Amino acid sequence: MKAKIHVTLKNGVLDVQGKAVAAGLASLGFAGIGDVRVGRFVEIELSAKDRASAEASVKQMCEKLLANTVIENYRIEIAE
Amino acid sequence: MKAAIVVFPGSNRENDAADALERASGKRPALVWHKDTELPSKLDLILLPGGFSYGDYLRCGAMAARSPIMREVIARADKGTAVVGVCNGFQILCEAGLLPGVLLSNAGLKFICRDVHLKVANSQTMFTNRYSNGEVIRFPVAHHDGNYFADADTLKRIEDGDQVAFRYCTPEGETVAAGNPNGSIANIAGVFNATKTVMGLMPHPENATDPATAGPLGGSLDGKPMFDAIVDALAK
């Protein structure tokens, strides 16, 4: 089983990397660039028995290390 | 006073901090490696130094905050042992939950290495009682992720609890955007925990204590009162 985790800054938290990327894209001539948010993508191979226990343990991993919930949200996908 | 400095892979200011503590106390603090699971007994002060622990992987301070020695640091802090985190040490204390808020990348996305001016926001603590409220002092900063952030509720709690230690300001002491090097919310450069036994700050007081860099070379000695205050409070 594989867990795919997306960690992104919460709305309202200034994303300076996103701002710089937006400016970079605009300077390359890409038109219509709105807000850009830069996040983190983590893939974890798991030997969990079932989906539910995999999800539960990955949620713990996010809360304890992978995300700082003061500033970040996370989204978990479990793939077989 | 018995002090220990915790050294993580990537710490780089541990000797500067040890020098500053030794200058104030006459005693060299113990350096403790992050893989150790025990701190020396009967410690009065634990200092987490500046640097780039674990290469700032994941988030600055995130990996160090979960290393074995930090469980012991948290346990001692909970019992009231004084803890100071400077720069990366501040980031680690926030990640470990010993201090509120978090440090984001500098608003200008640049690494900043220069002196900054700070306004003392709370001089009624064991770390800051040699300063007076509103006093303007000068410490160097050297960081990429020093942009202090706390959500509105946390910020209110910090302000109401007099937990702000220092604010960035202009040389004239104005806490305005022009005096804020990194975009920190409310110009916050350092904070205390609720009981004022833990302090974290981005600027480097230990690098404002050496007479060899002061005088004609222009270095500040404004960090000395902080170390003197700490030694005073913890001297036995």
Interface residues (C-beta under 8 A of the other chain):
Chain A: G12 V13 L14 V16 Q17 A20 R40 K64 L65 L66 N68 V70 I71
Chain B: L58 R59 A62 R66 E95 G101 V102 L104 S105 N106 A107 G108 L109 N147 F149 A150 D151 T154 G183
